[in-house]
Amino acid sequence: MKIKEIFKNSIERNIEPVVKVSDEDYEKVKQEVEEYVVTAALEQNYDQIFERIIDSKEKPTDRIGVWISGFFGSGKSLFLKNLSYVLSGRKIGSQSASEIFLTKLENSMTKANLSAINNSMKIRSILFEIKSQEDQMNRDSITEIMYRQFNKSFGFSEQVWIAEIEKELVDANKYEEFKNEIKKETATEWEDFRTKTLRLRPVLYKVLRKIYPTLYENEEKVKESIASFEKLSLTPEKFAEKVKSYIDKNLTSKEKLFFFVDEISMFIADSSSKLHELQAIVENVGEKCSGRVWVFVTAQEAIDNVIEGVKRKRDEFAKISDRFNTRVTLTSENIDKVVKERILKKKDSASKEIGDRYQKRAGKLNNDINFRDWARAQLIPKLDEESFVQTYPFLPYQLKVIPDIFNNIRS
């Protein structure tokens, strides 16, 4: 049997070296969810979050910030993406991501907590990597980026002023009429036409006057109205108010809205104003939405390190630590389990053959890796038939030292 034939999953399949939270390709998502490996440490982190969410169901809370930190290679983006899919019940073929994830859990309490969330709540997920969504015309606004993603998730335009017009039309029960009139004028669906910058305004003026003949007596009145939408000042407080207003009218009492924002620390960098803005967003959303809207972020560092790094104004930013009172720290520990499960997992027939080979050579194999240096020997994982089968064609100690090698190369 050739080495490439012993594995349960083809070793020639493509595995993305970097997880992109915004990548919605079905085959990639299916692979990420089905091959996700849950270590004991990861399960504890998930359960910590599940418990906080369940607590918010029993009584309103303003503690809706979750800070997920970890250095490159710790799996924080995949953690965030998987968490988003599991909580929102995303469909992967005939199963939901939650059903697949439940089969990977060991702790009965973690299973019960996730089942309780899925059975008692409906969670809408807004998942994105913030740097890739940065508006080049308004580079510093976390608020605007989050509001654009909010609008997009409910089918509205990513241009804030257009989305505000759309929502007013929805509230007036005129949105469908508006879209039909746009199609008559342009022979194009509104969702496609609203991106046509040059043609948009003249048609918009004409259609709005047709829908509201008494309100808009002439084109100037329409222009004035649209100009007022364009001047919207979107502060964190206004953002929270608009989100609350929309979900109060359009979501049921069982529904919650979760923002999953990847790589927030890269976006903040050393900007004190951005960190202040993030604090204000979480503070206002927490106070106004009472636990119906949550904000999850990932970062390269723990929150205390980010605060220390922003011009070293620790006292000034003490409040933001309280806003992100749920904190998860991911490390590269247990990477050997991930490699064994995702890459090196064997077919049953191959496991038996490799086990037989070990039994024939067990003495020589153990003698070859018997380090004379006692201190070094203590670091070497035990070699027996089970560990040999799991790590073949490597040896257990090699999986243990590879992460340290790469960590030292990076540093």
BELJO-V86001 format. One record per run of one state. SS is the DSSP state (helix for helix, strand for strand, loop for the rest). FROM is the first residue (numbers start at 1). LEN is the number of residues. Records with the same first field share a line. If there is no record, write none. Layout:
SS = FROM-LEN + FROM-LEN
This chain:
loop = 1-2 + 6-1 + 8-18 + 35-5 + 59-6 + 70-6 + 89-2 + 93-2 + 103-5 + 121-1 + 134-8 + 154-6 + 172-3 + 187-3 + 194-3 + 212-7 + 231-5 + 251-4 + 263-1 + 269-3 + 290-3 + 300-3 + 310-5 + 324-2 + 330-5 + 343-3 + 347-1 + 369-5 + 379-6 + 392-4 + 411-1
helix = 3-3 + 26-9 + 40-19 + 76-13 + 97-6 + 108-13 + 130-4 + 142-12 + 160-12 + 175-12 + 190-4 + 197-15 + 219-12 + 236-15 + 264-5 + 272-18 + 303-7 + 315-9 + 335-8 + 348-21 + 374-5 + 385-7 + 396-15
strand = 7-1 + 65-5 + 91-2 + 95-2 + 122-8 + 255-8 + 293-7 + 326-4 + 346-1
